[in-house]
Amino acid sequence: MDRNIQQNGLVNLLALLGVSVAGFAVARYAGSLAGQVSVVFVAFGVLVAFVSWFQMRLEERERLEKLELDEMARSKGSSTLFESKDAEIFPAQRSREQFERFFVPGFTALLFLVQAGSAYFLWRWLAGQMPDLKASHSTVAMSLFSLFALVFFLLGRFSVTIARLENHRLLRPGASYLLLGAYLCFATAVGIAAVKAEFPRADLYVAQGLCVVLGLIALETLVTLILEIYRPRVKGKVVRPLYESRLVGLLGQPEGLITTAAQALDYQFGFKVSETWFYRFFEKALGWLILLQLGVLLLSSCFVAIEAGEQALLERFGRPVDGRPILHPGLHVKWPWPVDKVYRYHTDQVQTLNVGFAPDDDGDGHSESKTILWTVGHGKEDNFLVANREQPTIEDVSRPGERRAPPVSLLTVNIPVQFQIRDLPAWAYNHKDASNLLHQIATREVVRHLVSADLNEIMSHTRLEAAQTLRDRIQAAAESYKLGANILFVGLQGIHPPVKVAPEYEKVVGAIHQKRAKILSAEADSIRTNALAGAQSFSITNHAEAQRTRLEVAALSRAAAFTNQIPAFSAAPSVYQERVYFDSFARATAKARKYVLLTTNTQDVIIFDLQDKIGEDLLRLTVPPPKTQN
């Protein structure tokens, strides 16, 4: 290995080191995220270029050592000293072998750890960053990164060509990182230009893409380390440097794919396919074919079809197109991407946002047709404060020193809010995230309504009124923010106590129902008892009135009869006495049994014995009818 190769490797190392420092300063100066991530790639190139340059020096020392020993052997003749193959005679060779045996695998393992850790922490870092590219510094940063890309590309192409023509394997790793650094610097410049063209997140997207590439390179390094363990060792065979990344070489030299494809075709078909006229023509016209495909792709972006129920916003360089800002259903013609862009919205679709809960993505086993109890979670639910207008009891008032529960309760709500996009420009341009803003408005109005409502009322007979009130309030708030949305429906069906206290709440509700049932039963008993008492009092009063009237009439009758009996007695005392006696006897014996004796020509002595000596069973005997004889 001559000194020119070492100088070329040293130039590559110094170029990578200088651009890494300058690129980091420029990226921090302009606030470019992609520039800072691309500098990490260049820093890895510095490490690889340094190790490859150091290995070049070891191999150059070994070559010079062999030349010196050969010269000494020719000048002094054959001797045992120069024919010995002991390691002590070849210290440079031993150093190179020890370096390749121990240091190179260790460095590659360390390189994998650093690459994987950098990819992970850079991704985490980018996730918490907001695009903050300084507009006043972006032009300078874009120019400098373009200059870095040009320097890297010129040095990289020269080094790659020298490494391919002279078969210098140790020059390839640094050259590949130079070419990759050129493309990364160019991508950074393009990202900055896209930010200046009012694509504010382009720089962030480029940085995230570079993190993904860094992760793939780390994965390739790990696979290379694992395969190195099982690689057969053939003495005298020159192997590829372990720290050289094939993926970096492929990204830095994409034309290598064509060479690889040609070799694969030659091997597959058994003849030189790469030397046929068709392959030669395809290799020469590949660039034009790619340009033709890109042209067809751009031409296809000039036509856009808007489906039924959709509307789209047409923007030209990030601004609404005058005269046709909204595209209605049908086929439309526009300028190709990225001049004109179309953003579709489902304006006729009834969209739903959920307040107070988020359904489980994996499903909870409950279908919509089944009833879900309070004790079963409906998804990720939130609890809200709701007022409680229940008055304190006498016991609570009589114990003022004791702590009492505040007049509020917790309530879990599952409220779907359905809406349609009524004014598409207002929905898309007035706010950055109109859907999220509408969700926050709906949540705020729900909280405000619940803190002024009664727990028992909102869970029973005022749900429909509350739903209508919430719809009107959310609609009014959306109008004040100029959201351009029409609130169609607010559902209050999913209102229940928190799942943890639902069983206790059910016990309280059951006790309330039992209390109400007992109160209603007592009221029914009171009504029945009062009615019966009133009826009995009315009956007794009427009976007393009738008895009083009867006694008065009887007394008047006896008085009148006594007044009339006096003249009769005076006229015939004996007759009057007998008559009164027989009348009294007749009334007294009205229900007694009487016997009539029909006799003639006898003188009977009749004795009245009013005792009934004959039993009732003897008087009620039945005489069977006489039997007739045939």
Secondary structure, DSSP 8 states (H G I E B T S, - for coil): --HHHHHHHHHHHHHHHHHHHHHHHHHHHHT-HHHHHHHHHHHHHHHHHHHHHHHHHHHHHHHHHHHHHHHHHHHH---HHHH---GGG-HHHHHHHHIIIIIHHHHHHHHHHHHHHHHHHHHHHHHT------HHHHHHHHHHHHHHHHHHHHHHHHHHHHHHHHT-GGGHHHHHHHHHHHHHHHHHHHHHHHHHTT-TTHHHHHHHHHHHHHHHHHHHHHHHHHHHHH----TT-----TT--HHHHHHH-TTHHHHHHHHHHHHHHSS-GGGSHHHHHHHHSHHHHHHHHHHHHHHHTTEEEE-TT-EEEEEETTEE-TT-SEE-SEEEE---TTTEEEEEE-SSS-EEEEESEE--TT--S--TTS---TTS--SEE-EEEEE------HHHHH-TTS----SEEEEEEEEEEEEEES-HHHHHHS-S-HHHHHHHHHHHHHHHHHHTSBHHHHTTTTHHHHHHHHHHHHHHHHHHTT--EEEEEE---EEE--GGGHHHHHHHHHHHHHHHHHHHHHHHHHHHHHHHHHHHHHHHHHHHHHHHHHHHHHHHHHHHHHHHHHHHHHH-HHHHHHHHHHHHHHHHTTTS--------S------------S-HHHHT----------
